[in-house]
Amino acid sequence: MPPVPTVRGDRLVNALEKAGFTVVRITGSHHVLRHSDGRGTTVPVHKGRDVAKGTVRGILADVGMTVDELQRLL
């Protein structure tokens, strides 16, 4: 398995939007995204800060995406 990329929250949200997810609400610094098939996740978006690698892994598990698929969307 390739290593989890270092990515900022806003770039992660953009990648998920390319994969068909939409932002359904923003609560503070957390963006909640849903896909039309029911999958969903929450992405922390803190200005200028990267999302922790473990959090990225959890988000990928939530949405059923691999690291390779994420890297193609970034």
PQR file with spaces between the fields and no chain letter, atoms N, CA, C, O and H, PARSE charges and radii, in Angstrom:
ATOM       1  N    MET     1       0.847   -1.170    0.000 -0.4000 1.5000
ATOM       2  CA   MET     1       0.000    0.000    0.000 -0.0000 2.0000
ATOM       3  C    MET     1       0.900    1.243    0.000  0.5500 1.7000
ATOM       4  O    MET     1       1.831    1.329    0.800 -0.5500 1.4000
ATOM       5  N    PRO     2       0.629    2.201   -0.888 -0.5600 1.5000
ATOM       6  CA   PRO     2       1.445    3.420   -0.916  0.2800 2.0000
ATOM       7  C    PRO     2       1.214    4.251    0.340  0.5500 1.7000
ATOM       8  O    PRO     2       0.183    4.120    0.999 -0.5500 1.4000
ATOM       9  N    PRO     3       2.175    5.104    0.666 -0.5600 1.5000
ATOM      10  CA   PRO     3       2.008    5.937    1.856  0.2800 2.0000
ATOM      11  C    PRO     3       0.879    6.954    1.671  0.5500 1.7000
ATOM      12  O    PRO     3       0.590    7.393    0.558 -0.5500 1.4000
ATOM      13  N    VAL     4       0.264    7.306    2.772 -0.4000 1.5000
ATOM      14  CA   VAL     4      -0.811    8.302    2.745 -0.0000 2.0000
ATOM      15  C    VAL     4      -0.194    9.661    2.429  0.5500 1.7000
ATOM      16  O    VAL     4       0.783   10.052    3.067 -0.5500 1.4000
ATOM      17  H    VAL     4       0.499    6.949    3.676  0.4000 1.0000
ATOM      18  N    PRO     5      -0.748   10.394    1.449 -0.5600 1.5000
ATOM      19  CA   PRO     5      -0.164   11.685    1.098  0.2800 2.0000
ATOM      20  C    PRO     5      -0.428   12.737    2.172  0.5500 1.7000
ATOM      21  O    PRO     5      -1.413   12.666    2.907 -0.5500 1.4000
ATOM      22  N    THR     6       0.473   13.710    2.243 -0.4000 1.5000
ATOM      23  CA   THR     6       0.257   14.870    3.100 -0.0000 2.0000
ATOM      24  C    THR     6      -0.636   15.824    2.321  0.5500 1.7000
ATOM      25  O    THR     6      -0.298   16.221    1.206 -0.5500 1.4000
ATOM      26  H    THR     6       1.273   13.768    1.646  0.4000 1.0000
ATOM      27  N    VAL     7      -1.768   16.193    2.898 -0.4000 1.5000
ATOM      28  CA   VAL     7      -2.734   17.009    2.164 -0.0000 2.0000
ATOM      29  C    VAL     7      -3.454   17.959    3.114  0.5500 1.7000
ATOM      30  O    VAL     7      -3.760   17.604    4.252 -0.5500 1.4000
ATOM      31  H    VAL     7      -2.042   15.871    3.803  0.4000 1.0000
ATOM      32  N    ARG     8      -3.718   19.170    2.631 -0.4000 1.5000
ATOM      33  CA   ARG     8      -4.502   20.133    3.405 -0.0000 2.0000
ATOM      34  C    ARG     8      -5.981   19.782    3.258  0.5500 1.7000
ATOM      35  O    ARG     8      -6.383   19.134    2.292 -0.5500 1.4000
ATOM      36  H    ARG     8      -3.469   19.458    1.706  0.4000 1.0000
ATOM      37  N    GLY     9      -6.771   20.212    4.216 -0.4000 1.5000
ATOM      38  CA   GLY     9      -8.195   19.895    4.212 -0.0000 2.0000
ATOM      39  C    GLY     9      -8.931   20.401    2.993  0.5500 1.7000
ATOM      40  O    GLY     9      -9.787   19.701    2.454 -0.5500 1.4000
ATOM      41  H    GLY     9      -6.444   20.738    5.001  0.4000 1.0000
ATOM      42  N    ASP    10      -8.608   21.628    2.538 -0.4000 1.5000
ATOM      43  CA   ASP    10      -9.313   22.175    1.380 -0.0000 2.0000
ATOM      44  C    ASP    10      -9.026   21.370    0.114  0.5500 1.7000
ATOM      45  O    ASP    10      -9.914   21.194   -0.721 -0.5500 1.4000
ATOM      46  H    ASP    10      -7.912   22.197    2.976  0.4000 1.0000
ATOM      47  N    ARG    11      -7.793   20.882   -0.035 -0.4000 1.5000
ATOM      48  CA   ARG    11      -7.456   20.048   -1.198 -0.0000 2.0000
ATOM      49  C    ARG    11      -8.149   18.688   -1.116  0.5500 1.7000
ATOM      50  O    ARG    11      -8.543   18.124   -2.137 -0.5500 1.4000
ATOM      51  H    ARG    11      -7.072   21.025    0.643  0.4000 1.0000
ATOM      52  N    LEU    12      -8.296   18.165    0.102 -0.4000 1.5000
ATOM      53  CA   LEU    12      -8.980   16.887    0.283 -0.0000 2.0000
ATOM      54  C    LEU    12     -10.462   17.025   -0.067  0.5500 1.7000
ATOM      55  O    LEU    12     -11.037   16.142   -0.705 -0.5500 1.4000
ATOM      56  H    LEU    12      -7.976   18.623    0.931  0.4000 1.0000
ATOM      57  N    VAL    13     -11.076   18.128    0.349 -0.4000 1.5000
ATOM      58  CA   VAL    13     -12.479   18.385   -0.002 -0.0000 2.0000
ATOM      59  C    VAL    13     -12.621   18.468   -1.523  0.5500 1.7000
ATOM      60  O    VAL    13     -13.547   17.885   -2.086 -0.5500 1.4000
ATOM      61  H    VAL    13     -10.609   18.845    0.867  0.4000 1.0000
ATOM      62  N    ASN    14     -11.712   19.188   -2.195 -0.4000 1.5000
ATOM      63  CA   ASN    14     -11.766   19.304   -3.657 -0.0000 2.0000
ATOM      64  C    ASN    14     -11.649   17.940   -4.328  0.5500 1.7000
ATOM      65  O    ASN    14     -12.361   17.661   -5.293 -0.5500 1.4000
ATOM      66  H    ASN    14     -10.959   19.662   -1.737  0.4000 1.0000
ATOM      67  N    ALA    15     -10.757   17.088   -3.826 -0.4000 1.5000
ATOM      68  CA   ALA    15     -10.586   15.751   -4.401 -0.0000 2.0000
ATOM      69  C    ALA    15     -11.860   14.924   -4.234  0.5500 1.7000
ATOM      70  O    ALA    15     -12.272   14.217   -5.154 -0.5500 1.4000
ATOM      71  H    ALA    15     -10.179   17.314   -3.043  0.4000 1.0000
ATOM      72  N    LEU    16     -12.475   15.015   -3.068 -0.4000 1.5000
ATOM      73  CA   LEU    16     -13.708   14.260   -2.835 -0.0000 2.0000
ATOM      74  C    LEU    16     -14.844   14.788   -3.709  0.5500 1.7000
ATOM      75  O    LEU    16     -15.686   14.012   -4.163 -0.5500 1.4000
ATOM      76  H    LEU    16     -12.141   15.589   -2.321  0.4000 1.0000
ATOM      77  N    GLU    17     -14.876   16.092   -3.948 -0.4000 1.5000
ATOM      78  CA   GLU    17     -15.897   16.653   -4.840 -0.0000 2.0000
ATOM      79  C    GLU    17     -15.713   16.132   -6.267  0.5500 1.7000
ATOM      80  O    GLU    17     -16.696   15.886   -6.966 -0.5500 1.4000
ATOM      81  H    GLU    17     -14.192   16.722   -3.579  0.4000 1.0000
ATOM      82  N    LYS    18     -14.468   15.961   -6.703 -0.4000 1.5000
ATOM      83  CA   LYS    18     -14.200   15.378   -8.026 -0.0000 2.0000
ATOM      84  C    LYS    18     -14.709   13.941   -8.097  0.5500 1.7000
ATOM      85  O    LYS    18     -15.063   13.456   -9.171 -0.5500 1.4000
ATOM      86  H    LYS    18     -13.669   16.160   -6.135  0.4000 1.0000
ATOM      87  N    ALA    19     -14.745   13.260   -6.945 -0.4000 1.5000
ATOM      88  CA   ALA    19     -15.204   11.870   -6.888 -0.0000 2.0000
ATOM      89  C    ALA    19     -16.720   11.769   -6.734  0.5500 1.7000
ATOM      90  O    ALA    19     -17.250   10.670   -6.579 -0.5500 1.4000
ATOM      91  H    ALA    19     -14.458   13.654   -6.072  0.4000 1.0000
ATOM      92  N    GLY    20     -17.424   12.905   -6.775 -0.4000 1.5000
ATOM      93  CA   GLY    20     -18.879   12.875   -6.727 -0.0000 2.0000
ATOM      94  C    GLY    20     -19.498   13.234   -5.392  0.5500 1.7000
ATOM      95  O    GLY    20     -20.716   13.148   -5.242 -0.5500 1.4000
ATOM      96  H    GLY    20     -16.993   13.798   -6.901  0.4000 1.0000
ATOM      97  N    PHE    21     -18.699   13.632   -4.424 -0.4000 1.5000
ATOM      98  CA   PHE    21     -19.222   14.035   -3.122 -0.0000 2.0000
ATOM      99  C    PHE    21     -19.607   15.508   -3.159  0.5500 1.7000
ATOM     100  O    PHE    21     -19.044   16.285   -3.930 -0.5500 1.4000
ATOM     101  H    PHE    21     -17.709   13.702   -4.546  0.4000 1.0000
ATOM     102  N    THR    22     -20.569   15.886   -2.325 -0.4000 1.5000
ATOM     103  CA   THR    22     -20.949   17.293   -2.211 -0.0000 2.0000
ATOM     104  C    THR    22     -20.908   17.696   -0.744  0.5500 1.7000
ATOM     105  O    THR    22     -21.184   16.887    0.141 -0.5500 1.4000
ATOM     106  H    THR    22     -21.026   15.255   -1.699  0.4000 1.0000
ATOM     107  N    VAL    23     -20.564   18.946   -0.499 -0.4000 1.5000
ATOM     108  CA   VAL    23     -20.560   19.475    0.861 -0.0000 2.0000
ATOM     109  C    VAL    23     -22.012   19.743    1.239  0.5500 1.7000
ATOM     110  O    VAL    23     -22.686   20.546    0.594 -0.5500 1.4000
ATOM     111  H    VAL    23     -20.340   19.603   -1.219  0.4000 1.0000
ATOM     112  N    VAL    24     -22.494   19.071    2.283 -0.4000 1.5000
ATOM     113  CA   VAL    24     -23.881   19.265    2.701 -0.0000 2.0000
ATOM     114  C    VAL    24     -23.999   20.291    3.817  0.5500 1.7000
ATOM     115  O    VAL    24     -25.038   20.932    3.976 -0.5500 1.4000
ATOM     116  H    VAL    24     -21.947   18.418    2.807  0.4000 1.0000
ATOM     117  N    ARG    25     -22.926   20.444    4.589 -0.4000 1.5000
ATOM     118  CA   ARG    25     -22.926   21.501    5.604 -0.0000 2.0000
ATOM     119  C    ARG    25     -21.508   21.723    6.104  0.5500 1.7000
ATOM     120  O    ARG    25     -20.634   20.866    5.975 -0.5500 1.4000
ATOM     121  H    ARG    25     -22.082   19.924    4.459  0.4000 1.0000
ATOM     122  N    ILE    26     -21.312   22.901    6.679 -0.4000 1.5000
ATOM     123  CA   ILE    26     -20.036   23.252    7.295 -0.0000 2.0000
ATOM     124  C    ILE    26     -20.349   23.686    8.716  0.5500 1.7000
ATOM     125  O    ILE    26     -21.118   24.621    8.937 -0.5500 1.4000
ATOM     126  H    ILE    26     -22.022   23.597    6.784  0.4000 1.0000
ATOM     127  N    THR    27     -19.753   23.006    9.663 -0.4000 1.5000
ATOM     128  CA   THR    27     -19.930   23.335   11.074 -0.0000 2.0000
ATOM     129  C    THR    27     -18.567   23.707   11.627  0.5500 1.7000
ATOM     130  O    THR    27     -17.719   22.840   11.839 -0.5500 1.4000
ATOM     131  H    THR    27     -19.128   22.246    9.483  0.4000 1.0000
ATOM     132  N    GLY    28     -18.356   24.990   11.858 -0.4000 1.5000
ATOM     133  CA   GLY    28     -17.046   25.447   12.300 -0.0000 2.0000
ATOM     134  C    GLY    28     -16.038   25.204   11.198  0.5500 1.7000
ATOM     135  O    GLY    28     -16.182   25.721   10.091 -0.5500 1.4000
ATOM     136  H    GLY    28     -19.044   25.694   11.685  0.4000 1.0000
ATOM     137  N    SER    29     -15.014   24.416   11.501 -0.4000 1.5000
ATOM     138  CA   SER    29     -13.983   24.124   10.500 -0.0000 2.0000
ATOM     139  C    SER    29     -14.137   22.720    9.918  0.5500 1.7000
ATOM     140  O    SER    29     -13.208   22.208    9.293 -0.5500 1.4000
ATOM     141  H    SER    29     -14.897   23.996   12.401  0.4000 1.0000
ATOM     142  N    HIS    30     -15.285   22.098   10.113 -0.4000 1.5000
ATOM     143  CA   HIS    30     -15.499   20.735    9.633 -0.0000 2.0000
ATOM     144  C    HIS    30     -16.518   20.725    8.497  0.5500 1.7000
ATOM     145  O    HIS    30     -17.647   21.191    8.651 -0.5500 1.4000
ATOM     146  H    HIS    30     -16.040   22.514   10.621  0.4000 1.0000
ATOM     147  N    HIS    31     -16.098   20.186    7.352 -0.4000 1.5000
ATOM     148  CA   HIS    31     -16.963   20.072    6.184 -0.0000 2.0000
ATOM     149  C    HIS    31     -17.537   18.657    6.145  0.5500 1.7000
ATOM     150  O    HIS    31     -16.791   17.679    6.178 -0.5500 1.4000
ATOM     151  H    HIS    31     -15.181   19.807    7.227  0.4000 1.0000
ATOM     152  N    VAL    32     -18.849   18.553    6.076 -0.4000 1.5000
ATOM     153  CA   VAL    32     -19.520   17.258    6.002 -0.0000 2.0000
ATOM     154  C    VAL    32     -19.882   17.017    4.542  0.5500 1.7000
ATOM     155  O    VAL    32     -20.581   17.820    3.924 -0.5500 1.4000
ATOM     156  H    VAL    32     -19.455   19.348    6.050  0.4000 1.0000
ATOM     157  N    LEU    33     -19.400   15.903    3.997 -0.4000 1.5000
ATOM     158  CA   LEU    33     -19.630   15.576    2.590 -0.0000 2.0000
ATOM     159  C    LEU    33     -20.445   14.298    2.475  0.5500 1.7000
ATOM     160  O    LEU    33     -20.303   13.381    3.285 -0.5500 1.4000
ATOM     161  H    LEU    33     -18.832   15.251    4.499  0.4000 1.0000
ATOM     162  N    ARG    34     -21.304   14.247    1.456 -0.4000 1.5000
ATOM     163  CA   ARG    34     -22.115   13.064    1.183 -0.0000 2.0000
ATOM     164  C    ARG    34     -22.061   12.762   -0.305  0.5500 1.7000
ATOM     165  O    ARG    34     -21.893   13.654   -1.136 -0.5500 1.4000
ATOM     166  H    ARG    34     -21.419   14.991    0.798  0.4000 1.0000
ATOM     167  N    HIS    35     -22.206   11.492   -0.616 -0.4000 1.5000
ATOM     168  CA   HIS    35     -22.286   11.025   -2.000 -0.0000 2.0000
ATOM     169  C    HIS    35     -23.732   10.619   -2.245  0.5500 1.7000
ATOM     170  O    HIS    35     -24.454   10.302   -1.300 -0.5500 1.4000
ATOM     171  H    HIS    35     -22.342   10.767    0.060  0.4000 1.0000
ATOM     172  N    SER    36     -24.154   10.625   -3.485 -0.4000 1.5000
ATOM     173  CA   SER    36     -25.539   10.270   -3.801 -0.0000 2.0000
ATOM     174  C    SER    36     -25.888    8.833   -3.409  0.5500 1.7000
ATOM     175  O    SER    36     -27.063    8.508   -3.237 -0.5500 1.4000
ATOM     176  H    SER    36     -23.567   10.883   -4.252  0.4000 1.0000
ATOM     177  N    ASP    37     -24.876    7.969   -3.265 -0.4000 1.5000
ATOM     178  CA   ASP    37     -25.143    6.583   -2.865 -0.0000 2.0000
ATOM     179  C    ASP    37     -25.176    6.391   -1.347  0.5500 1.7000
ATOM     180  O    ASP    37     -25.333    5.267   -0.872 -0.5500 1.4000
ATOM     181  H    ASP    37     -23.921    8.233   -3.404  0.4000 1.0000
ATOM     182  N    GLY    38     -25.031    7.481   -0.582 -0.4000 1.5000
ATOM     183  CA   GLY    38     -25.156    7.408    0.868 -0.0000 2.0000
ATOM     184  C    GLY    38     -23.864    7.468    1.648  0.5500 1.7000
ATOM     185  O    GLY    38     -23.885    7.702    2.856 -0.5500 1.4000
ATOM     186  H    GLY    38     -24.903    8.394   -0.968  0.4000 1.0000
ATOM     187  N    ARG    39     -22.718    7.259    0.975 -0.4000 1.5000
ATOM     188  CA   ARG    39     -21.442    7.347    1.687 -0.0000 2.0000
ATOM     189  C    ARG    39     -21.225    8.779    2.160  0.5500 1.7000
ATOM     190  O    ARG    39     -21.668    9.729    1.515 -0.5500 1.4000
ATOM     191  H    ARG    39     -22.701    7.069   -0.006  0.4000 1.0000
ATOM     192  N    GLY    40     -20.543    8.923    3.284 -0.4000 1.5000
ATOM     193  CA   GLY    40     -20.280   10.266    3.783 -0.0000 2.0000
ATOM     194  C    GLY    40     -19.110   10.296    4.738  0.5500 1.7000
ATOM     195  O    GLY    40     -18.680    9.268    5.260 -0.5500 1.4000
ATOM     196  H    GLY    40     -20.183    8.151    3.808  0.4000 1.0000
ATOM     197  N    THR    41     -18.598   11.507    4.959 -0.4000 1.5000
ATOM     198  CA   THR    41     -17.482   11.695    5.870 -0.0000 2.0000
ATOM     199  C    THR    41     -17.409   13.148    6.290  0.5500 1.7000
ATOM     200  O    THR    41     -18.103   14.002    5.739 -0.5500 1.4000
ATOM     201  H    THR    41     -18.947   12.343    4.535  0.4000 1.0000
ATOM     202  N    THR    42     -16.566   13.419    7.268 -0.4000 1.5000
ATOM     203  CA   THR    42     -16.306   14.776    7.735 -0.0000 2.0000
ATOM     204  C    THR    42     -14.827   15.067    7.559  0.5500 1.7000
ATOM     205  O    THR    42     -13.976   14.265    7.945 -0.5500 1.4000
ATOM     206  H    THR    42     -16.002   12.725    7.715  0.4000 1.0000
ATOM     207  N    VAL    43     -14.519   16.233    6.965 -0.4000 1.5000
ATOM     208  CA   VAL    43     -13.134   16.624    6.716 -0.0000 2.0000
ATOM     209  C    VAL    43     -12.826   17.885    7.520  0.5500 1.7000
ATOM     210  O    VAL    43     -13.518   18.891    7.366 -0.5500 1.4000
ATOM     211  H    VAL    43     -15.210   16.885    6.651  0.4000 1.0000
ATOM     212  N    PRO    44     -11.793   17.850    8.382 -0.5600 1.5000
ATOM     213  CA   PRO    44     -11.394   19.064    9.097  0.2800 2.0000
ATOM     214  C    PRO    44     -10.614   19.981    8.156  0.5500 1.7000
ATOM     215  O    PRO    44      -9.651   19.551    7.520 -0.5500 1.4000
ATOM     216  N    VAL    45     -11.030   21.234    8.070 -0.4000 1.5000
ATOM     217  CA   VAL    45     -10.365   22.195    7.187 -0.0000 2.0000
ATOM     218  C    VAL    45      -9.844   23.335    8.056  0.5500 1.7000
ATOM     219  O    VAL    45     -10.583   24.257    8.402 -0.5500 1.4000
ATOM     220  H    VAL    45     -11.813   21.583    8.587  0.4000 1.0000
ATOM     221  N    HIS    46      -8.567   23.255    8.401 -0.4000 1.5000
ATOM     222  CA   HIS    46      -7.924   24.283    9.216 -0.0000 2.0000
ATOM     223  C    HIS    46      -6.927   25.011    8.333  0.5500 1.7000
ATOM     224  O    HIS    46      -6.038   24.386    7.756 -0.5500 1.4000
ATOM     225  H    HIS    46      -7.967   22.506    8.120  0.4000 1.0000
ATOM     226  N    LYS    47      -7.063   26.307    8.223 -0.4000 1.5000
ATOM     227  CA   LYS    47      -6.255   27.113    7.308 -0.0000 2.0000
ATOM     228  C    LYS    47      -4.755   26.866    7.512  0.5500 1.7000
ATOM     229  O    LYS    47      -4.226   27.017    8.614 -0.5500 1.4000
ATOM     230  H    LYS    47      -7.785   26.815    8.692  0.4000 1.0000
ATOM     231  N    GLY    48      -4.088   26.483    6.418 -0.4000 1.5000
ATOM     232  CA   GLY    48      -2.647   26.304    6.433 -0.0000 2.0000
ATOM     233  C    GLY    48      -2.138   25.053    7.122  0.5500 1.7000
ATOM     234  O    GLY    48      -0.926   24.876    7.247 -0.5500 1.4000
ATOM     235  H    GLY    48      -4.517   26.361    5.524  0.4000 1.0000
ATOM     236  N    ARG    49      -3.029   24.176    7.575 -0.4000 1.5000
ATOM     237  CA   ARG    49      -2.592   22.965    8.279 -0.0000 2.0000
ATOM     238  C    ARG    49      -2.962   21.721    7.488  0.5500 1.7000
ATOM     239  O    ARG    49      -4.017   21.653    6.858 -0.5500 1.4000
ATOM     240  H    ARG    49      -4.014   24.319    7.474  0.4000 1.0000
ATOM     241  N    ASP    50      -2.068   20.736    7.534 -0.4000 1.5000
ATOM     242  CA   ASP    50      -2.330   19.456    6.883 -0.0000 2.0000
ATOM     243  C    ASP    50      -3.223   18.599    7.769  0.5500 1.7000
ATOM     244  O    ASP    50      -3.198   18.708    8.995 -0.5500 1.4000
ATOM     245  H    ASP    50      -1.210   20.791    8.045  0.4000 1.0000
ATOM     246  N    VAL    51      -4.012   17.743    7.124 -0.4000 1.5000
ATOM     247  CA   VAL    51      -4.829   16.773    7.847 -0.0000 2.0000
ATOM     248  C    VAL    51      -3.897   15.644    8.281  0.5500 1.7000
ATOM     249  O    VAL    51      -3.066   15.192    7.493 -0.5500 1.4000
ATOM     250  H    VAL    51      -4.032   17.654    6.128  0.4000 1.0000
ATOM     251  N    ALA    52      -4.025   15.188    9.512 -0.4000 1.5000
ATOM     252  CA   ALA    52      -3.184   14.104   10.030 -0.0000 2.0000
ATOM     253  C    ALA    52      -3.357   12.852    9.166  0.5500 1.7000
ATOM     254  O    ALA    52      -4.450   12.561    8.682 -0.5500 1.4000
ATOM     255  H    ALA    52      -4.700   15.555   10.153  0.4000 1.0000
ATOM     256  N    LYS    53      -2.265   12.126    8.986 -0.4000 1.5000
ATOM     257  CA   LYS    53      -2.292   10.943    8.120 -0.0000 2.0000
ATOM     258  C    LYS    53      -3.315    9.903    8.586  0.5500 1.7000
ATOM     259  O    LYS    53      -3.978    9.274    7.761 -0.5500 1.4000
ATOM     260  H    LYS    53      -1.377   12.363    9.379  0.4000 1.0000
ATOM     261  N    GLY    54      -3.444    9.722    9.891 -0.4000 1.5000
ATOM     262  CA   GLY    54      -4.431    8.783   10.411 -0.0000 2.0000
ATOM     263  C    GLY    54      -5.852    9.225   10.106  0.5500 1.7000
ATOM     264  O    GLY    54      -6.728    8.398    9.853 -0.5500 1.4000
ATOM     265  H    GLY    54      -2.905   10.232   10.561  0.4000 1.0000
ATOM     266  N    THR    55      -6.077   10.533   10.132 -0.4000 1.5000
ATOM     267  CA   THR    55      -7.393   11.075    9.799 -0.0000 2.0000
ATOM     268  C    THR    55      -7.686   10.874    8.317  0.5500 1.7000
ATOM     269  O    THR    55      -8.807   10.524    7.949 -0.5500 1.4000
ATOM     270  H    THR    55      -5.365   11.205   10.338  0.4000 1.0000
ATOM     271  N    VAL    56      -6.686   11.091    7.464 -0.4000 1.5000
ATOM     272  CA   VAL    56      -6.863   10.863    6.022 -0.0000 2.0000
ATOM     273  C    VAL    56      -7.217    9.401    5.781  0.5500 1.7000
ATOM     274  O    VAL    56      -8.108    9.104    4.986 -0.5500 1.4000
ATOM     275  H    VAL    56      -5.775   11.375    7.764  0.4000 1.0000
ATOM     276  N    ARG    57      -6.527    8.484    6.461 -0.4000 1.5000
ATOM     277  CA   ARG    57      -6.819    7.053    6.325 -0.0000 2.0000
ATOM     278  C    ARG    57      -8.261    6.746    6.746  0.5500 1.7000
ATOM     279  O    ARG    57      -8.947    5.965    6.087 -0.5500 1.4000
ATOM     280  H    ARG    57      -5.803    8.725    7.107  0.4000 1.0000
ATOM     281  N    GLY    58      -8.715    7.356    7.835 -0.4000 1.5000
ATOM     282  CA   GLY    58     -10.088    7.158    8.294 -0.0000 2.0000
ATOM     283  C    GLY    58     -11.109    7.689    7.300  0.5500 1.7000
ATOM     284  O    GLY    58     -12.145    7.066    7.068 -0.5500 1.4000
ATOM     285  H    GLY    58      -8.158    7.991    8.370  0.4000 1.0000
ATOM     286  N    ILE    59     -10.809    8.853    6.712 -0.4000 1.5000
ATOM     287  CA   ILE    59     -11.703    9.436    5.710 -0.0000 2.0000
ATOM     288  C    ILE    59     -11.782    8.519    4.491  0.5500 1.7000
ATOM     289  O    ILE    59     -12.863    8.290    3.950 -0.5500 1.4000
ATOM     290  H    ILE    59      -9.967    9.359    6.901  0.4000 1.0000
ATOM     291  N    LEU    60     -10.638    7.997    4.064 -0.4000 1.5000
ATOM     292  CA   LEU    60     -10.632    7.076    2.922 -0.0000 2.0000
ATOM     293  C    LEU    60     -11.447    5.821    3.225  0.5500 1.7000
ATOM     294  O    LEU    60     -12.155    5.318    2.353 -0.5500 1.4000
ATOM     295  H    LEU    60      -9.759    8.183    4.503  0.4000 1.0000
ATOM     296  N    ALA    61     -11.352    5.318    4.442 -0.4000 1.5000
ATOM     297  CA   ALA    61     -12.147    4.147    4.831 -0.0000 2.0000
ATOM     298  C    ALA    61     -13.637    4.490    4.817  0.5500 1.7000
ATOM     299  O    ALA    61     -14.455    3.687    4.367 -0.5500 1.4000
ATOM     300  H    ALA    61     -10.777    5.727    5.150  0.4000 1.0000
ATOM     301  N    ASP    62     -13.992    5.681    5.309 -0.4000 1.5000
ATOM     302  CA   ASP    62     -15.394    6.114    5.327 -0.0000 2.0000
ATOM     303  C    ASP    62     -15.996    6.138    3.928  0.5500 1.7000
ATOM     304  O    ASP    62     -17.141    5.730    3.728 -0.5500 1.4000
ATOM     305  H    ASP    62     -13.327    6.333    5.674  0.4000 1.0000
ATOM     306  N    VAL    63     -15.215    6.619    2.960 -0.4000 1.5000
ATOM     307  CA   VAL    63     -15.753    6.811    1.610 -0.0000 2.0000
ATOM     308  C    VAL    63     -15.454    5.643    0.673  0.5500 1.7000
ATOM     309  O    VAL    63     -15.891    5.646   -0.477 -0.5500 1.4000
ATOM     310  H    VAL    63     -14.285    6.950    3.123  0.4000 1.0000
ATOM     311  N    GLY    64     -14.712    4.642    1.156 -0.4000 1.5000
ATOM     312  CA   GLY    64     -14.418    3.466    0.343 -0.0000 2.0000
ATOM     313  C    GLY    64     -13.465    3.752   -0.798  0.5500 1.7000
ATOM     314  O    GLY    64     -13.664    3.278   -1.916 -0.5500 1.4000
ATOM     315  H    GLY    64     -14.357    4.640    2.091  0.4000 1.0000
ATOM     316  N    MET    65     -12.430    4.528   -0.516 -0.4000 1.5000
ATOM     317  CA   MET    65     -11.467    4.932   -1.541 -0.0000 2.0000
ATOM     318  C    MET    65     -10.080    4.462   -1.124  0.5500 1.7000
ATOM     319  O    MET    65      -9.776    4.381    0.066 -0.5500 1.4000
ATOM     320  H    MET    65     -12.269    4.913    0.393  0.4000 1.0000
ATOM     321  N    THR    66      -9.244    4.155   -2.104 -0.4000 1.5000
ATOM     322  CA   THR    66      -7.871    3.759   -1.811 -0.0000 2.0000
ATOM     323  C    THR    66      -6.954    4.976   -1.877  0.5500 1.7000
ATOM     324  O    THR    66      -7.338    6.033   -2.377 -0.5500 1.4000
ATOM     325  H    THR    66      -9.491    4.221   -3.071  0.4000 1.0000
ATOM     326  N    VAL    67      -5.738    4.810   -1.367 -0.4000 1.5000
ATOM     327  CA   VAL    67      -4.744    5.883   -1.416 -0.0000 2.0000
ATOM     328  C    VAL    67      -4.425    6.222   -2.872  0.5500 1.7000
ATOM     329  O    VAL    67      -4.271    7.395   -3.214 -0.5500 1.4000
ATOM     330  H    VAL    67      -5.425    3.951   -0.961  0.4000 1.0000
ATOM     331  N    ASP    68      -4.323    5.201   -3.731 -0.4000 1.5000
ATOM     332  CA   ASP    68      -4.044    5.439   -5.155 -0.0000 2.0000
ATOM     333  C    ASP    68      -5.143    6.280   -5.803  0.5500 1.7000
ATOM     334  O    ASP    68      -4.851    7.197   -6.572 -0.5500 1.4000
ATOM     335  H    ASP    68      -4.448    4.249   -3.453  0.4000 1.0000
ATOM     336  N    GLU    69      -6.392    5.974   -5.499 -0.4000 1.5000
ATOM     337  CA   GLU    69      -7.507    6.746   -6.061 -0.0000 2.0000
ATOM     338  C    GLU    69      -7.444    8.195   -5.596  0.5500 1.7000
ATOM     339  O    GLU    69      -7.690    9.112   -6.380 -0.5500 1.4000
ATOM     340  H    GLU    69      -6.628    5.229   -4.875  0.4000 1.0000
ATOM     341  N    LEU    70      -7.116    8.404   -4.326 -0.4000 1.5000
ATOM     342  CA   LEU    70      -6.999    9.766   -3.809 -0.0000 2.0000
ATOM     343  C    LEU    70      -5.881   10.513   -4.518  0.5500 1.7000
ATOM     344  O    LEU    70      -6.058   11.669   -4.903 -0.5500 1.4000
ATOM     345  H    LEU    70      -6.917    7.659   -3.689  0.4000 1.0000
ATOM     346  N    GLN    71      -4.740    9.873   -4.696 -0.4000 1.5000
ATOM     347  CA   GLN    71      -3.609   10.537   -5.337 -0.0000 2.0000
ATOM     348  C    GLN    71      -3.930   10.935   -6.772  0.5500 1.7000
ATOM     349  O    GLN    71      -3.452   11.967   -7.242 -0.5500 1.4000
ATOM     350  H    GLN    71      -4.597    8.934   -4.383  0.4000 1.0000
ATOM     351  N    ARG    72      -4.727   10.141   -7.475 -0.4000 1.5000
ATOM     352  CA   ARG    72      -5.119   10.508   -8.841 -0.0000 2.0000
ATOM     353  C    ARG    72      -6.019   11.739   -8.846  0.5500 1.7000
ATOM     354  O    ARG    72      -5.997   12.518   -9.800 -0.5500 1.4000
ATOM     355  H    ARG    72      -5.116    9.303   -7.093  0.4000 1.0000
ATOM     356  N    LEU    73      -6.812   11.921   -7.790 -0.4000 1.5000
ATOM     357  CA   LEU    73      -7.740   13.055   -7.724 -0.0000 2.0000
ATOM     358  C    LEU    73      -7.085   14.339   -7.228  0.5500 1.7000
ATOM     359  O    LEU    73      -7.618   15.428   -7.442 -0.5500 1.4000
ATOM     360  H    LEU    73      -6.830   11.289   -7.015  0.4000 1.0000
ATOM     361  N    LEU    74      -5.932   14.221   -6.568 -0.4000 1.5000
ATOM     362  CA   LEU    74      -5.274   15.417   -6.015 -0.0000 2.0000
ATOM     363  C    LEU    74      -4.566   16.231   -7.080  0.5500 1.7000
ATOM     364  O    LEU    74      -3.968   17.263   -6.773 -0.5500 1.4000
ATOM     365  H    LEU    74      -5.500   13.336   -6.394  0.4000 1.0000
